[in-house]
Amino acid sequence: MIWLRKARLVFHFVRGLLVCATVFPWASAHLRERLIREWSRKLLAICGIEVEVQGQTPGQAAPKGAMLVSNHISWLDIYVIHSWQPVRFVAKSEIRSWPIVGWLCDKTGTIFIERGRKRDAHRVLHHITEVMQQGDLVCVFPEGTTTDGSKVLPFHANLMQAPVAGHLPVQPVGLTYLDAATGKPTLAPAYIDDISLVQCLNAILKSPPIKARLVIGPQLVAGAAGRRELAEAARGVVVHLLDGAHDAARGTADSLHILSAAVAAPIGMGDAVSPAGR
């Protein structure tokens, strides 16, 4: 019954508030990660969502000191990623004012950015670079909005400047929601158009069991390439991951690295062309 699951969700959020208020202030980074992962998995279980992670070999650790980039479908994306590996999300500042959820996001390390303010964008870029250099995994949704999952919008390149400036890797992941029984895409979690958070939650709770598939792609290193080339490559990898084309995703990553090497390579005397020789 939906009302019973909603009651369990309320209790779960209250429990999360208490843990953040009483345990997080003194907890180690390892303990905080464990608590966030367990809390996120429980939330998804209450919502009838099973997480399947692909592309990661058994025993392979999640990346550290990197930027995670993903397509964006739902408010659930945060908890699906947290259930795999707790990260620090970059989110619009409006979320901070959301009841309960905003406070939880703040206490779990979310980095808020005020859109449209260049000075704040510069501040956030420096902060992201700094925390990644300290070993944090920072997640952004470069599309800048949510979709129904049937397409991947162009990736904004602004925040890609952080890994470029810090000489840090980018970890693309592809996220999709499927009907657990049929394996076909489901629109139930899609937080799009004018749908309210409550309407989206109702759709999720009324839906048959859902499988959230998170596909881990090859890491990207910008090297001498710029943020736009990095953003384009990251989007290309995510598109291929969602299509199940893992070899093509690897090819896109390799192409970026070849481009970076070509840009960085000095031009030898034999390669130079004088105006008279043209």
N, C-alpha and C positions, 0 to 999 in steps of 0.2 A: 504494500500500500504506500502511495506517494507521501501521505502525511506522516507516516512513520519514518520514512527515509529522510524527510525534511527535518523531523525532530532529531534524528541521529546526526544530521549535518549541523544543526544548531549546537548540539552538545559538543560535537567535534571542534567547531570553531571556538567555543568557549574554552575548551581544553587547550587549544592552541594559544589563545590569549593568555591563559594562566601560565603556560610553559614559557612563553616569550617574556612575560613580566617577572617571573620568579627564578627561572633556570638560566635563560640566556645571558643575563648580566655577568655571571661567573663561569659559564660553561666554556670549555676549550673549543677551538675551531672544529676539531674532530667530532666532539659530542654534538655541537650545533648541526653539523652536516648530517649526522645520524638521525637526530630528532626531526630535521626538516624532511629527510627522505622517508622516514617512517610515517610522519604525519601526512605527507602528500600521497603515499600509497594507500593509506586508510581512507582519505578523502575520495580518491578515485574508486576504491572498492565500494564505498557507500553509494556512489553514483552509478555503479554497475559497469565500470570501465576496467578492462584488463590492458596492461602495457606490454607490448612486444618490442624488444630492442634487436635490431639487425645491424650487421656490419662491424660488430665488435667481437674480436676473438676471445674465447674463454680466458679469463685471468687478465685481460688487457685493462689497464687502468684508464680512467677518464683523463683527458688532458688537463694540464694545469698551466697557468700563466698564458692564457689564450682567449680569443674571442669566439664564442659560439654564435652561429647565425642560423636562423630557421625561418621557414615560411610560417605564417600566422593565421590561425583559423578561429581560435576560441580562447576564452579566459582560462580554460582548462590546460592550455599549452604549457603554462607556467608549472603546473603541478605534474604534468607528464614528464617534463624535463627534470624537475626536482626529484621525481621518483627514480630516475636513472642516476643523476648526479646533481646535487644542490649547486646552484650557480648564483651569481649576482646579476639580477636583471636590470636593464635600463628601461625606464617607463616614463610616460608623460606625467607631469607633476599633478594633474587632476586626480590621478588614482590615489594619491596620498590622502585626499579628502573623502574617499569612499568609506562608508561605515565598516568597521571590523577589518575588511580586506585590506584597506589602505594602511591601517596600523600594523597589520601582520606583515605586509610587504616591507614597510619601513624597518621593522625590527629584524627581518631576515636578510637585510643588506641591500635592498633595492636602491639603485641610483636613479634619482628623479631628475628629469630635464624639463625646463620650461621652453616649449616649442615657440619659435618665432623670435627668441631673444638670442642674438649672436653672442653676447657676452656670456650667457649661461651655457651656450653650446661649447664655447672655448673652455669654460671651467670644467664641464663634464668630460670633454676630451682629455684634458690633462689628468683628471681624476681617474678615468678609465685606464689610461696608459700606466699610471702609477700603481693601481691595485693589481693590474695584470702582471706588471714587473715584479710584484711581491708574491706572485703565484696564484692569484685568484682567477677563476674562470668566469668571464663576464658574458652574458647573453643579450643579444639584441635581435629585434625583428625588423630587418631592413626594409620590408615592404611599407612600413609605416601605418598599416591598417590591417584589418582582417578580411579574409575572403571565404568563400564556401569550400575551398580546398580543390576546386577543379582547375585552378590556374595559379601561377606564381607571378605576382606583379614585379615590375622592375625594382631592383634594390637601390635604395638611396645610399650614396657613397660617403656622406658626411662623417658618420661615426667610424667608417673604415680607416679614417686617418689615424686613429689610435694605434691599431696594430702596425700600420705602416711606419709611424713615427717611432714606435717602441721596438721595431724589428721582431714582432711577435707573430705566432701562427694564428690562422683562422680555422675554426672547425665547423664546417657546414653539416647540418642535419636536416633530414626531410621528415615531415610529420603529416600523418593522415589518420582519419578516423573511419573505421569500417564496422559494418554489421558483423558481430562475432560469429553468427551462424552462417551467413551467406558469403562473407568476405567482400561484399560490395560497399562502396563508399556510402556513408550516412551523413545527412545534413543536420542531424539533431544537435551536435555541439557547436555549430557555426554561429558565431556571435557577430552578425552582420546587419547592415541596413538599419532599420529603426527598432530592431528587437531589443527589449530590455533585458537586464540581467536575470530578472525573475522569469520572464518568458523563456529565455534560453535554458535556465535550470529546469523548468517544467518539461521542456522538450527532451532534455537529457534523461530525466527520471521516468518519463513515459515511454522512452525508447526501449527496444529490446537490448540485451547486453551489447556493449560496444568494445571493440578492440582499437586501442591507440597504438599505431605502429610508428616507432621512432627509428629512422635509418641513419646510421653514422657514416659519413663520407670521408674521403681522403682529406688530410689537412692541406691548407694552402699557406704559402709564405710569399708575401708580396715581393721581397727583395728590392730590386730597383724599379719594379712596376709601381704605378700610382694607385690611389684609392679607387678610382673609377674602374681600372682594369681588375682590381681585386674584387670589387662589388659585382662586376659582370661575371667573373669566373665563379664566385660564390653562388650566384643565382643559377648559373649553368649547372653546377654540381647538384644543387638542390632539385632542379627540374629533372635531371637524370635519375637521382635517387628515388623520386616519387614515381618515375616511369619504370623503375626496376632495372635501369641500364647502368649497372655498376662499372662496367668497363668504360663506358662513355664518360662517367663521372671522373674516373681516374685519368682519362685522356684530357679532360678539361683542366684538371689540376696540373698535369704534366705540361700542357700548353702554356699555362701561366708561368710556370717555372722556366720554360724555355724562353718565353718573352722577357722575363726578368733578367735572365743571363745575357740575352742579346742586348738589352738596354745597358747593362752594366759593363759589357765588354768594351775595352778601349779600341778605337779604330787604328789599325796598324798603318805604317807608311804605304804599304802596298795596296791597302784598301782605299786610301784617300784618292779623291778625284779632283783634279785642278779644273778651274773654269775653262782653261784652254783646251782641256781634253774632252770636253762635252760636245 
